[in-house]
Amino acid sequence: MKIKRLLSVFLLCVCLSVLLAIPAQAADAPDIRAKAALLVDVNTDAVAYAQNIHEQNYPASLTKVMTALLILEKASGNDALLTQEVTAPESAFASPYYAADGSTAGIKAGEVLTVKQLLQCMLIVSANEACNILAEWHSGSISAFVDAMNAKAEALGCEDTHFVNPSGIHDPDHYTSAWDLYLITKAAMEYPEFMEICDSASATIPATNLSPERTLYTTNNLLSNWRVIGYRDKRAHGIKTGSTDAAGHCLISSAQQGELHYVSVVMGAERIEENGVGNLLNFSETSRLFDYGFGSFSYRTILKNTEIIQEVPVSLSKTDYVTVHPAADVEVLFPKDLDPAELERVVTLPKELEAPITAGQKLGTLELKKGDISYATVDLLASSAVEADRFMTFRHNTVLFFQKPAVKIIAIVLAVLLVVLLLLRLTGLSRRRRYGRSARGYSSGYRGRRRR
């Protein structure tokens, strides 16, 4: 990816909040024949297509992506661990979550393989026994490993997931969703060994203590025509197939073309007959998702950070207003058939601001949307600094001071005391006046009696 693109994506991650729950679907969105379907741009986490993506479904062997994630968390980049020899224990085959007639690489109890070889068996031919062997190697027991799977799912933000085994053998309490599988897969893709293995059309396991050399051929028909012809898609890379009677036919895949990089999830697809030919819809519908994603979307700049969005009134300053602009260029995965000028702009700003304001200060947000689809939300920053006027600020602070409840209570108390004091003073003056008049009257009467 070019440096400009990396910087752009970084700025988006820092400054933008893209609403992922609602897909930015174009007008020509296909009707995918599956219980759930999802197409996400890995670079931006933008959802290009969504169909029942939070609905709980049985994942079958898509479960093995989580198992691989935990193993690679422990062993990735560590040759000593990846090449460590593991003896397949009897308990791996005695588990109720092992079916001899299920997907297998023919591993036998007591056979010695390396951790990486077991990962190859698990991801390329979907070997159930390899999951149990690796689970015990990782956590000491299958049950402890399942606890780790559920803890990791929770840590990744999976809200519709509960695992009961490491392979995906059917259990009514073993379920997940298309969105949660995307979160798990994206985490696994951070480890180079994951894509190296699951993108392999085949792999050769050298002879072991109990088996001659064996060649593994992928169960993913998008990668190879070895099992079935008619599905090969050269855009596809990895990732994992899954199929049980209860889960239907499932597939997680990825594809890269130009700057776009998608991960797709299809759950609960069927095998149907079309013109007398069988069609496994998990493969064909995935290719349709890729056709749609690459044909209908591109990265587009739908807002420039230099654009002045609005003026906001400012108080406590001789400057009447400040303008705001987007924090960054808004570059998103965007439908080719939509004109950015058609987007509704939802501006969230205060009706009035108080100085001082610094240049670059966040003052609000701008959401770009069309109908119920939100493409991005970007911070709005002050274009320039606005200084506060000292006199205006003093007057404003004085008014605010006397508006405080405590100050009002004190003022009322003082006013009441003042009234009381005035009343007391007036009462005292009135008494003195009455006393003075009485005294003068007594003196005048006494003098009159003496004159007689």
N, C-alpha and C positions, 0 to 999 in steps of 0.2 A: 504494500500500500504506500502511496506517495506521502512525503512528509506533510504536505498541505492537508491531505485527507486525515492523517493522524491528528494534526493539530485541531482540525475542525471537529473531529469526533470528540477530542478531549474537551474542547470548549463546550460542546453540547452537553457532555456529561456533567460539567461543572455548573453551567448556567441554565440549562434547560431541564424541564420536567416533561418528558413525553409520556402521554397516557397510553399504557400498553394494553389495557383491557379491551379497548375498542379498536378494531382493525381499520387501517386506512385503505379499505378495499376500493378498487377501481370499478368502473361501470361494467366491465366484462368479467366480473368475478365468476368462476365456475361453480357448479353445484357438485361438490365432491361426494361420491358414493361411499360413505363410511359413517360410522357412528360419531366420530370426531376427527377433525382435521385442523392442522395448524401450519402456518408458514411464517417464519420469523427471520428478519435480517439480523445476523449475528453481530454486525458492526455497531448497530444502534439499538438493538432489542425492539425495533419497530415491528409491529404485527402487520403483515401484509394480507393474511387470510386467517379467519377464525371460524370454526364451526364446533360448537359444544366443547370449547377448550377447557372448561372447568368441570365438566361432567365426569363423574367417577366411572371408570371402565376397567376391565381386566386387561393387564398388560402382556400376559404370556411372557415370552423370552425377552421382551424389551426391558424386563427387570434386570437383565444381566449388565445393562449399562451402569446401574448403581453398584452392582457387585464389582465391576471393573474399576469404578471410581474409587472405591475404598481400598482395593488392592494397590492401585497406582498411587494413591496418597501415601501409602507406606513404602512402595518400592520404586517409584519413578525416579530415574536419574541415578539409581543405586545399582550398579552392575552386580555387586555381591548378592543383593537380594533378588534381582531379576533372574540371575543364573543359579540361585540357590536350588538345590535338589529337594524335592518333596516326595515322600512315599505316600501313595494313596491309601488312606486308612479304611478298614472294614466299615467303620461307622458312616463313612460317606455314602456307602451303598445300602446300608441298613436303614437310612433315614426314610421316614414316610414321604419326604419330598424328593424321592428318587424313583423314577419309573424306568425300568429296563427297556421298555418299548418306546421311550421318549427319545429326544435328540441326544446323540451320544458320539463320542470320539473313540469308543471301544476301549477306554481305559479300564484296567483291572485292579482290584485290590492288591496292594503290595507293589504296584508298578511305580517306577521312579521317573518323574519328569521335573523340569525346572518350572519356576513360577511363570516365566514368559511363555513357555510351551503350553502351560495350562490356560493362560490368558488367550493364546491362539485357539486352543480347542474350544474355549467358551465363546469367543466372539466370532470366529469364522464358521464353525459348524454347530454352534449353539449347544455344546455338550453340557448336559445337566450335571453329570458327575464331576466335571471340572469345577463347577460352582461350589459344590459341597466340599471338595478337597481344599480349594482356596479359602473357603470360609473358615474351616478348622485351622488352616495354617495361620490365618490372620488373627482370629479371636479365640482359638482354643475349642470352640464348639459352634455348631450351626446356630443355635439359639442366641448365643452371645453376638454372633455376627449379624443376625437379623435385628437385634437391638441397636447395633451400630448403624445399620441401614436406615432405620426409622429416625434415629437421632440426626443423621446426616440430612435426611429429607427435611426434617424440621429446620435445621440450620440453614438450608438453602431457600427456605421460604415456601416449601411445598405445603399446601393446605388441603389437598384432596388425596393424600397418599397414605397407605398403610401396607407394609410388607410383612409376610409371614414365612417366606423362604427366599433363598438367594438365586433361584433359577427361574421362577415364574410359573412353576407347575400350579395348576388351578387350585384355588382355595377361595371360598366366598368372601373371606376377610382380607384378601390380597388384591389391592386395587390402587389405581392412580389416575391421573388425568393427562391430557395432551400437554397442557401448560406446565405441569410439574415435570413431565418427562423432558421438556425443553430445558428447564432449569438444571436438571440432573445431567443431561447430555452436554450442555454448555460447560458445566464444571469439569466433566470428564475430558472434554476437548482441550482443556488447558495442558494436559499431559501428552507430550508428543507420541509416546508409545501407544496411546489409545487409537489415534487416527491411523498410525502406521499399521496396526494390526487389523482394525475393523475395515480398513479400505483395501485389504488384500484379497484378491480373487482366489488365491490359494496359498498354502504354506506346507512345507515338508517338515515333519517331525522325525528326527533320526531314530534309529532302532533303540529300544530301551531294554531293560532287563527282562521284560515280558512280552515285547511286541517288536515285530520287524518295522522297518521304516514305513511311515504312512504319510499320504498326502491328503491334506484337508482342502476341500473345495467349498467356497462360500455359499451360504444359503440365500445370499442377496442377489436376486436376478438382475438388478440394475447394474451390477458390477461384472457379471459374467454370463455367458451363454452355456456354461458347462452343464447346468441342470435343466434349464428350460430356455428356449429361444424366444425372441420377440419382445423382451423387456429391456434389453441393454440400453443404458443411457450414459453417454460419455461425460455428461456434466456431473453425474452423481459420484459422491465420495462417501463410503461407509453407509449406514452405521450399524443398524441392527434390525433383524427380522424377529417376528414372534407370531406364533399361531397355536391356538387351542380351539376346541369346539366352542367353549364359552366365550373366549376372547375374539374369535374370528381371526382374520389375517391382519397383521399389524406391521408397521415399518417406520423406523426413524432413519432419515437420510439427510445428506447435505449436498449442496451444489454451489459452485463458484463460477461466475462469469463476469469478466471485467472487474469492476469494483464491488459488485454485489456478491454477498455470501449468505446463503439461506440455510436454515435447518428446517426440515419438514417433519411432521408427526402425523401418521394416519393410524387410526385405531378402529377396530370392529368392521373391517371391510370384508367382502364376500368373494367367493369364486363363482363367477357366472358364465353361462354359455352365450357367446355372441357369434352368430353366423356359423354355428357348429364348432366353434373353437373356444376352449376354456380361457377365461380371463381372470387372473388373480388381481383384484382391484387395488390391493395395497401397493403394488408396483405401478400399474398403469395410472392410478390416480395421483401418485407421487409425481410422476412425470408431468401430468397435467398441472399440478401445483407449480412445478418449476417453469413450465411454459408461461403460466400466468404471471409469476413473479418477475421473471426476466423480461417479459413482453410488456408489462403494464406499469413498471415502476423504474425510477431512477433517483439518484441523489440530486436534489434541487435546492437552491437557495431561495427560500420563500420570504425572507426578510433580511434587510441589511442593518448592521448595527449603527450605521451613520444616519439612518432615517429618524427625523424628528416626529415623534408620535403625538404629543399633546403638550399644551401649556397648562401648568398648575398654578393657581393663585398662591401668593406668599404673603404672610402677615409679618409684622415686626421688622420690616425692612423698607427702605426707600425703593427697592426693586419690587415690582408688582407681581412678577411671575417667574417660574423656572421651567425650562423645557426638559422633556425626558426622551431618552433613546434606548433601543434594545441593548442588552449587555453583550451580545455577540451576534454574528451572522447566524441566522437560523437555517441550517442545512439539514434536511430530513429526507427519509425515504418517501417519495411523493408520486401519486398517480400521474402518468404521462398525459392522461386525457383531462386533467383538471388544471385550470388557470389559477395561480396563486391569488390573482386579483379577486377571485370569487369567494375567498375565505372571509368569514366574519371575524372581526377583531373585538374581543371582549377585554376592555381595559379596566383594570382595578387600581384606582388611585384615590388618595384622600381628596375631599372637596377643597381643602385648603391646607397649606403647610406653614409651619412657623420657621423663621430664620433663627439660627444660621443653618445653611445647607452646604455640604461639601460636594465638590465635583465628583461624580462617580458613585454617590450615595444611592443605595437602593430605595426607591420610592414607591414601587408597585410592581404589577405584573401585566403581561399581555398574553392572552390565549388566542391562538389561531385555530379556527374550527369551521366545519361545514356540516350543518345539521347536528347529528349526535356524534360525529367523528371529530375528535380533537387531535390536531397534528403536533402541536407543541405549545408550551407555556414558557415565556422568557421573562427574566427580570427587566424592569425598566429603571434606568439610572439617570441621575441628574446630569444635565449637559454642562452645567457650570456651577460655580460656587455663588452663594447668596449670603452677604454679610448682614448681621442683625444691627438695627439702629439702637443706640444706647438708651435714648429717651423713651422710644416706643417700648423697649424691653422693660425699662424701669416701671413705666406706667402700667404695662400689662402685668408685671409681677406683683405690683402693689394691689391691683384689682383682684388678682388671684389669691393674694394673701388674705384679703378681707372676705373672700368667698369661702374660705376654708371653714368647715363645720365647727372646729374647735375655736377658731377666732370669733365666729358668729356667737357661739355660746358665751365666750368671755365678754364680748361686747354687750350681749343681752344682760348678763349678770351685772356688769358695770353700770349699765343704764338703769337697771332696777335699783341698785345701791344708790345711784345718784338721785333718783326720784325719792327714795326713802329718806335720804339725807335732806333733800329739799323740803319734804313734808315735815320732817322733824324740826327743821329750822323754822319753817312757817308756823308750826304749832307752838314752838318756844316763843317766837315773837308775839304771837296772839295772846299767850298767857301773860307775858310781861306788860303788854298794853292794858289788859284788863286789870291787872294788879295796880298799875300806875293810876288808872282812873279811880279805882276804889280808894287808894291812899289819899289822893287829892280831895275826894269827897269827904272823908272823915276829918281831915284837917280843917276844912272850911266850916263844918258844923260846930266844931269845938270852939273856934274863935267867935262864932256868933253867940253862943251861949254865954261867953264871958262878957260880951258887950251888954247883955241884959243885966 
